[in-house]
Amino acid sequence: MLDFIDILGPAMVGSFTAGGIVLANISAGIGIAGVSNSIIHSSLVIVTVFNYFVLNQLISFEQSIGVVLTVIGGILLALGEKINACCGGAEAEEEEDSSPEVKRGLLNGGNSSAKRRKSQIKDHINETPVI
């Protein structure tokens, strides 16, 4: 005879899994896809840490290395722009050379690189043959 848990358990797992996939796709569409994808795929690490602290499950050496590497990767993603600016990346050098007015595009009549890119896209679309 089927128990209530035998029916409800798989239904809840399926519902939460489907909801999680939908929310993952929404977050990738709204936010930065690389960062969103990293957060989505770190769910296994979150479950491992949860099992260790809440359910007292032992973690193997390989799992602990994976947890540490994932945490380090998350820190690098979160602090990427600050690390780039601190270490003298290309973007930091460009920003130091220009005044705030040039950064906002006020002296150049707007964002010229964006306008140039938009015209390149229009040219490419016009040159692409339609089958």
ZAVOLO-767352 format. One record per residue: residue number from 1; residue in three letters; z, x, y of N, C-alpha, C in turn. Coordinates in pm, 1 decimal. Last residue first. Example, Ala and Ser with C-alpha at 12.3 -4.5 7.8 and 13.67 -1.06 7.14 Angstrom:
// residues 2
[atom 2,'SER',[708.0,1285.0,-225.0],[714.0,1367.0,-106.0],[787.0,1290.0,3.0]]
[atom 1,'ALA',[780.0,1319.0,-569.0],[780.0,1230.0,-450.0],[780.0,1320.0,-330.0]]
***
This chain:
// residues 131
[atom 131,'ILE',[-4774.1,1849.4,3375.4],[-4856.8,1824.5,3256.4],[-4873.1,1676.8,3233.5]]
[atom 130,'VAL',[-4787.1,2015.0,3674.9],[-4736.3,1895.8,3607.1],[-4830.9,1863.5,3492.1]]
[atom 129,'PRO',[-4705.9,2349.8,3767.6],[-4803.3,2248.3,3726.2],[-4736.8,2132.9,3652.4]]
[atom 128,'THR',[-4534.9,2458.7,4049.2],[-4522.7,2430.4,3906.0],[-4621.6,2321.9,3866.8]]
[atom 127,'GLU',[-4548.6,2478.2,4321.1],[-4641.3,2559.0,4243.7],[-4637.8,2527.4,4094.2]]
[atom 126,'ASN',[-4344.8,2310.9,4412.7],[-4482.6,2278.1,4448.9],[-4583.6,2355.1,4367.1]]
[atom 125,'ILE',[-4124.2,2446.7,4310.5],[-4152.0,2310.6,4262.3],[-4297.6,2274.7,4292.9]]
[atom 124,'HIS',[-4140.0,2681.7,4458.0],[-4150.9,2687.3,4312.5],[-4185.7,2549.4,4255.2]]
[atom 123,'ASP',[-4097.6,2583.9,4716.1],[-4223.6,2651.0,4682.1],[-4244.4,2654.3,4531.3]]
[atom 122,'LYS',[-3835.1,2488.3,4689.7],[-3943.4,2395.2,4720.6],[-4078.7,2455.6,4685.6]]
[atom 121,'ILE',[-3704.7,2731.8,4640.5],[-3702.0,2627.2,4537.6],[-3814.5,2527.7,4562.2]]
[atom 120,'GLN',[-3748.6,2860.1,4883.4],[-3800.4,2919.1,4760.1],[-3805.6,2815.6,4648.3]]
[atom 119,'SER',[-3606.7,2692.0,5054.4],[-3752.0,2698.6,5068.3],[-3816.2,2761.9,4944.9]]
[atom 118,'LYS',[-3348.0,2744.3,4963.7],[-3400.8,2608.4,4953.4],[-3553.5,2608.7,4965.7]]
[atom 117,'ARG',[-3323.2,3012.7,5033.0],[-3318.6,2974.2,4891.4],[-3377.9,2834.3,4871.4]]
[atom 116,'ARG',[-3330.4,2991.4,5311.2],[-3432.9,3068.9,5242.3],[-3438.4,3029.8,5094.4]]
[atom 115,'LYS',[-3098.8,2842.0,5355.5],[-3228.5,2786.5,5394.4],[-3342.0,2858.1,5322.6]]
[atom 114,'ALA',[-2909.2,3023.5,5264.4],[-2922.3,2894.4,5196.9],[-3056.1,2830.0,5230.8]]
[atom 113,'SER',[-2945.9,3228.7,5445.6],[-2973.1,3254.9,5304.3],[-2987.6,3124.5,5227.0]]
[atom 112,'SER',[-2871.5,3111.0,5689.2],[-3011.7,3147.0,5667.7],[-3041.6,3173.1,5520.7]]
[atom 111,'ASN',[-2682.8,2872.5,5802.4],[-2680.5,2959.7,5685.1],[-2823.9,2993.6,5646.8]]
[atom 110,'GLY',[-2715.6,2878.5,6162.0],[-2688.1,2816.6,6032.9],[-2692.6,2918.5,5921.8]]
[atom 109,'GLY',[-2782.2,3058.7,6360.0],[-2847.1,2928.6,6357.1],[-2827.6,2857.9,6224.2]]
[atom 108,'ASN',[-2629.2,3280.5,6364.5],[-2759.9,3290.8,6298.9],[-2833.0,3157.4,6293.2]]
[atom 107,'LEU',[-2388.0,3214.4,6473.2],[-2476.6,3301.6,6549.9],[-2616.0,3310.6,6491.3]]
[atom 106,'LEU',[-2269.9,3050.5,6280.9],[-2293.5,2997.2,6414.3],[-2390.8,3083.5,6494.3]]
[atom 105,'GLY',[-2191.6,3111.1,6025.3],[-2332.9,3088.1,6048.7],[-2364.5,3037.4,6187.1]]
[atom 104,'ARG',[-1942.0,3188.0,5963.7],[-1966.7,3043.7,5963.2],[-2112.4,3011.0,5989.6]]
[atom 103,'LYS',[-1978.2,3461.6,5995.2],[-1940.6,3407.2,5863.7],[-1971.6,3258.8,5856.3]]
[atom 102,'VAL',[-2022.7,3480.7,6265.5],[-2133.8,3510.6,6175.5],[-2103.9,3454.0,6036.8]]
[atom 101,'GLU',[-1768.3,3416.4,6357.9],[-1881.1,3331.6,6396.7],[-2000.6,3353.2,6304.0]]
[atom 100,'PRO',[-1604.7,3620.2,6258.5],[-1587.8,3482.4,6207.6],[-1704.8,3391.6,6242.1]]
[atom 99,'SER',[-1819.5,3906.9,6199.3],[-1721.8,3832.4,6276.8],[-1708.1,3692.1,6219.2]]
[atom 98,'SER',[-1851.9,4135.5,5924.8],[-1902.1,4029.8,6011.6],[-1788.2,3958.4,6082.1]]
[atom 97,'ASP',[-1731.5,4322.0,5761.8],[-1830.5,4368.2,5858.2],[-1871.0,4261.2,5957.5]]
[atom 96,'GLU',[-1570.0,4182.0,5584.7],[-1505.8,4265.8,5684.8],[-1603.9,4305.7,5794.3]]
[atom 95,'GLU',[-1753.5,4058.2,5416.9],[-1673.8,3975.9,5505.1],[-1606.7,4059.1,5614.3]]
[atom 94,'GLU',[-1858.6,4274.3,5274.6],[-1946.5,4196.1,5360.2],[-1865.6,4114.8,5459.6]]
[atom 93,'GLU',[-1632.7,4360.7,5133.2],[-1694.2,4448.6,5231.3],[-1783.7,4371.7,5326.9]]
[atom 92,'ALA',[-1585.9,4142.9,4963.4],[-1484.7,4179.0,5062.2],[-1544.1,4268.2,5170.4]]
[atom 91,'GLU',[-1810.5,4147.1,4800.4],[-1790.6,4033.1,4889.6],[-1689.0,4066.8,4998.0]]
[atom 90,'ALA',[-1774.9,4386.0,4659.6],[-1889.8,4371.0,4750.1],[-1869.0,4257.3,4848.4]]
[atom 89,'GLY',[-1423.5,4484.4,4656.0],[-1547.4,4435.4,4597.5],[-1654.5,4415.8,4702.5]]
[atom 88,'GLY',[-1169.3,4614.7,4686.5],[-1284.9,4649.4,4769.1],[-1416.3,4608.5,4706.7]]
[atom 87,'CYS',[-945.0,4530.8,4558.5],[-1011.1,4650.2,4503.9],[-1137.6,4686.6,4580.6]]
[atom 86,'CYS',[-881.4,4299.2,4698.8],[-789.2,4412.6,4701.0],[-857.6,4542.1,4657.4]]
[atom 85,'ALA',[-1090.4,4127.8,4639.8],[-1067.8,4166.1,4778.9],[-978.6,4289.8,4787.3]]
[atom 84,'ASN',[-1053.6,4106.9,4361.7],[-1180.5,4157.4,4416.4],[-1162.7,4204.5,4560.4]]
[atom 83,'ILE',[-801.4,3992.1,4352.3],[-821.5,4123.8,4292.2],[-948.6,4186.7,4348.1]]
[atom 82,'LYS',[-856.0,3747.6,4473.7],[-759.8,3838.3,4536.7],[-775.3,3979.6,4482.7]]
[atom 81,'GLU',[-1036.3,3636.9,4291.8],[-1080.5,3663.6,4428.9],[-986.2,3760.7,4499.2]]
[atom 80,'GLY',[-873.2,3624.1,4051.2],[-999.1,3696.5,4058.6],[-1041.8,3732.4,4199.0]]
[atom 79,'LEU',[-641.9,3498.0,3970.7],[-631.3,3594.8,4079.2],[-760.4,3671.0,4103.5]]
[atom 78,'ALA',[-721.0,3332.9,3761.8],[-652.1,3275.1,3876.8],[-651.2,3368.6,3996.8]]
[atom 77,'LEU',[-835.8,3513.5,3581.6],[-916.5,3407.1,3640.2],[-852.5,3351.3,3766.6]]
[atom 76,'LEU',[-610.6,3671.0,3520.3],[-727.1,3732.1,3585.0],[-817.6,3627.6,3648.4]]
[atom 75,'ILE',[-450.5,3477.1,3395.8],[-403.9,3541.8,3518.6],[-521.1,3605.0,3593.3]]
[atom 74,'GLY',[-608.2,3421.3,3172.4],[-578.6,3316.9,3270.4],[-531.8,3372.6,3402.9]]
[atom 73,'GLY',[-599.0,3671.6,3043.8],[-726.1,3617.9,3092.3],[-706.6,3508.4,3195.4]]
[atom 72,'ILE',[-325.7,3681.8,2977.9],[-381.5,3781.8,3068.3],[-514.7,3733.3,3126.5]]
[atom 71,'VAL',[-319.0,3464.6,2798.7],[-238.8,3459.7,2921.3],[-292.2,3560.1,3023.6]]
[atom 70,'THR',[-488.8,3564.2,2600.7],[-524.5,3441.9,2671.9],[-446.9,3429.6,2801.9]]
[atom 69,'LEU',[-346.0,3786.0,2509.7],[-477.3,3805.2,2571.8],[-520.9,3682.0,2650.6]]
[atom 68,'VAL',[-117.1,3655.6,2403.5],[-103.4,3750.7,2513.9],[-237.1,3770.2,2585.5]]
[atom 67,'VAL',[-234.2,3502.3,2198.1],[-160.7,3436.1,2305.3],[-150.6,3528.0,2426.6]]
[atom 66,'GLY',[-342.1,3706.5,2035.9],[-429.5,3606.4,2097.5],[-362.5,3535.2,2213.3]]
[atom 65,'ILE',[-106.7,3832.6,1953.7],[-203.9,3907.2,2034.1],[-298.5,3810.4,2104.8]]
[atom 64,'SER',[2.4,3623.1,1803.1],[73.1,3668.3,1922.8],[-18.9,3751.1,2012.8]]
[atom 63,'GLN',[-182.8,3607.1,1595.4],[-167.1,3494.0,1686.3],[-97.5,3536.8,1815.0]]
[atom 62,'GLU',[-139.3,3853.4,1471.4],[-269.8,3824.6,1530.9],[-262.2,3708.6,1629.5]]
[atom 61,'PHE',[122.7,3820.0,1377.8],[93.5,3924.5,1475.7],[-38.3,3897.1,1546.7]]
[atom 60,'SER',[206.4,3466.2,1356.8],[165.5,3595.2,1300.4],[137.3,3694.5,1413.2]]
[atom 59,'ILE',[492.3,3276.2,1417.1],[360.8,3316.0,1465.3],[329.1,3452.3,1407.1]]
[atom 58,'LEU',[670.9,3004.0,1271.3],[651.5,3146.8,1288.8],[508.1,3175.6,1330.9]]
[atom 57,'GLN',[792.0,2719.7,1439.4],[694.3,2774.5,1345.6],[675.7,2922.5,1374.8]]
[atom 56,'ASN',[964.3,2554.1,1589.4],[1014.2,2676.7,1526.0],[921.5,2731.0,1418.0]]
[atom 55,'LEU',[875.7,2348.3,1744.0],[884.5,2323.3,1600.1],[932.7,2444.2,1520.7]]
[atom 54,'VAL',[895.8,2462.4,2004.5],[949.5,2329.5,1975.0],[972.4,2310.0,1825.4]]
[atom 53,'PHE',[791.2,2728.2,2001.1],[913.9,2695.7,2073.1],[976.3,2563.0,2031.2]]
[atom 52,'TYR',[566.4,2717.0,1825.7],[665.9,2823.3,1815.4],[798.0,2782.3,1879.9]]
[atom 51,'ASN',[416.8,2497.1,1908.8],[471.6,2500.4,1772.9],[580.8,2605.3,1757.8]]
[atom 50,'PHE',[349.7,2586.0,2168.6],[430.3,2465.2,2149.2],[494.4,2464.5,2011.2]]
[atom 49,'VAL',[185.9,2802.4,2103.3],[311.3,2826.8,2176.0],[405.0,2707.2,2161.7]]
[atom 48,'THR',[-21.8,2658.4,1975.2],[52.0,2764.1,1904.2],[185.6,2791.2,1970.9]]
[atom 47,'VAL',[-114.4,2493.2,2181.2],[-55.9,2432.7,2060.4],[25.7,2535.2,1983.6]]
[atom 46,'ILE',[-212.8,2690.9,2351.9],[-106.3,2601.8,2397.9],[-37.4,2536.3,2279.1]]
[atom 45,'VAL',[-414.7,2795.7,2194.8],[-301.5,2881.2,2230.9],[-183.9,2795.7,2276.5]]
[atom 44,'LEU',[-585.7,2578.8,2186.7],[-528.5,2630.3,2062.5],[-408.4,2719.0,2089.5]]
[atom 43,'SER',[-663.1,2554.3,2453.7],[-576.1,2452.3,2395.5],[-514.3,2498.1,2263.5]]
[atom 42,'SER',[-843.3,2712.9,2574.7],[-711.4,2772.0,2552.7],[-614.9,2671.3,2491.1]]
[atom 41,'HIS',[-1070.4,2570.8,2627.6],[-1065.2,2643.9,2501.9],[-933.7,2716.6,2478.9]]
[atom 40,'ILE',[-1010.5,2464.9,2880.9],[-1033.0,2375.8,2766.6],[-1015.0,2450.6,2635.3]]
[atom 39,'ILE',[-998.7,2693.5,3038.6],[-878.8,2610.8,3021.5],[-893.0,2521.5,2899.6]]
[atom 38,'SER',[-1263.2,2778.4,3021.6],[-1154.5,2865.2,2976.4],[-1027.4,2785.9,2951.3]]
[atom 37,'ASN',[-1396.6,2564.4,3139.5],[-1421.6,2594.9,2999.6],[-1311.9,2684.1,2942.4]]
[atom 36,'SER',[-1305.1,2590.2,3402.8],[-1275.0,2470.1,3325.8],[-1291.7,2494.8,3177.0]]
[atom 35,'VAL',[-1420.7,2833.9,3469.6],[-1275.7,2820.8,3469.6],[-1234.3,2699.9,3386.3]]
[atom 34,'GLY',[-1694.3,2764.3,3444.1],[-1636.5,2876.0,3369.7],[-1485.7,2866.6,3359.1]]
[atom 33,'ALA',[-1733.6,2546.2,3622.9],[-1751.2,2528.9,3479.0],[-1686.3,2640.7,3397.9]]
[atom 32,'ILE',[-1530.8,2427.3,3865.6],[-1607.1,2545.0,3828.0],[-1613.7,2547.0,3676.4]]
[atom 31,'GLY',[-1538.0,2063.4,3854.8],[-1488.4,2193.9,3897.2],[-1584.1,2306.5,3864.2]]
[atom 30,'ILE',[-1694.6,1850.8,3756.1],[-1637.2,1846.8,3889.9],[-1602.8,1986.5,3939.8]]
[atom 29,'GLY',[-1779.5,1916.6,3497.5],[-1876.2,1867.5,3595.4],[-1823.7,1872.4,3737.3]]
[atom 28,'ALA',[-1547.1,1989.8,3370.1],[-1653.8,2089.5,3380.7],[-1757.4,2046.9,3484.0]]
[atom 27,'SER',[-1409.8,1747.3,3382.4],[-1357.0,1863.0,3456.0],[-1462.3,1972.1,3471.0]]
[atom 26,'ILE',[-1571.2,1591.1,3215.8],[-1555.7,1554.5,3356.9],[-1507.5,1674.2,3437.3]]
[atom 25,'ASN',[-1533.7,1722.2,2972.7],[-1668.2,1716.1,3032.5],[-1662.1,1679.3,3180.1]]
[atom 24,'ALA',[-1260.0,1676.6,2937.5],[-1311.5,1813.6,2944.7],[-1449.4,1815.4,3008.9]]
[atom 23,'LEU',[-1248.8,1398.7,2917.7],[-1186.3,1463.5,3032.2],[-1233.9,1608.0,3048.6]]
[atom 22,'VAL',[-1386.5,1369.9,2671.8],[-1439.1,1307.8,2793.5],[-1381.0,1375.8,2917.2]]
[atom 21,'ILE',[-1211.9,1506.5,2501.9],[-1349.6,1553.8,2517.7],[-1411.6,1496.9,2644.8]]
[atom 20,'GLY',[-982.7,1346.4,2525.0],[-980.3,1486.5,2566.1],[-1119.3,1542.2,2588.3]]
[atom 19,'GLY',[-1071.8,1106.4,2413.9],[-1032.1,1111.0,2554.1],[-1030.1,1252.5,2607.8]]
[atom 18,'ALA',[-1110.1,1192.3,2148.4],[-1223.5,1141.7,2226.5],[-1192.7,1145.4,2376.4]]
[atom 17,'THR',[-843.4,1261.0,2087.5],[-949.4,1361.0,2079.9],[-1069.9,1318.2,2162.9]]
[atom 16,'PHE',[-711.7,1017.2,2116.0],[-675.9,1129.0,2203.4],[-782.5,1237.9,2201.7]]
[atom 15,'SER',[-843.7,870.6,1912.0],[-846.8,826.2,2051.8],[-815.9,940.0,2147.4]]
[atom 14,'GLY',[-782.6,1018.8,1679.6],[-921.4,998.4,1721.4],[-932.0,957.7,1867.3]]
[atom 13,'VAL',[-502.6,992.6,1680.2],[-564.7,1125.0,1686.2],[-708.8,1113.3,1733.5]]
[atom 12,'MET',[-476.8,714.0,1655.6],[-426.8,781.7,1775.4],[-490.6,919.5,1790.5]]
[atom 11,'ALA',[-591.2,675.9,1402.4],[-647.6,606.6,1518.8],[-603.5,673.6,1648.6]]
[atom 10,'PRO',[-424.3,826.6,1233.1],[-563.3,868.2,1255.7],[-629.0,799.5,1375.4]]
[atom 9,'GLY',[-178.8,661.1,1283.6],[-190.0,805.5,1305.3],[-333.1,851.5,1328.2]]
[atom 8,'LEU',[-213.7,391.6,1202.6],[-200.3,424.7,1344.7],[-222.1,573.4,1372.4]]
[atom 7,'ILE',[-225.8,406.6,924.4],[-335.9,347.6,999.6],[-332.9,393.8,1145.6]]
[atom 6,'ASP',[7.0,529.7,848.0],[-118.5,573.4,787.1],[-240.2,519.4,861.2]]
[atom 5,'ILE',[199.5,382.2,981.5],[171.4,517.9,1028.8],[38.4,568.3,972.1]]
[atom 4,'PHE',[207.8,149.5,823.5],[164.6,139.8,962.5],[125.0,276.7,1017.7]]
[atom 3,'ASP',[75.4,210.3,493.4],[184.7,202.1,588.3],[127.6,195.1,729.9]]
[atom 2,'LEU',[-80.5,53.5,222.6],[-91.8,131.4,345.0],[26.4,105.1,436.5]]
[atom 1,'MET',[0.0,83.7,-117.5],[0.0,0.0,0.0],[0.0,88.5,124.2]]
***
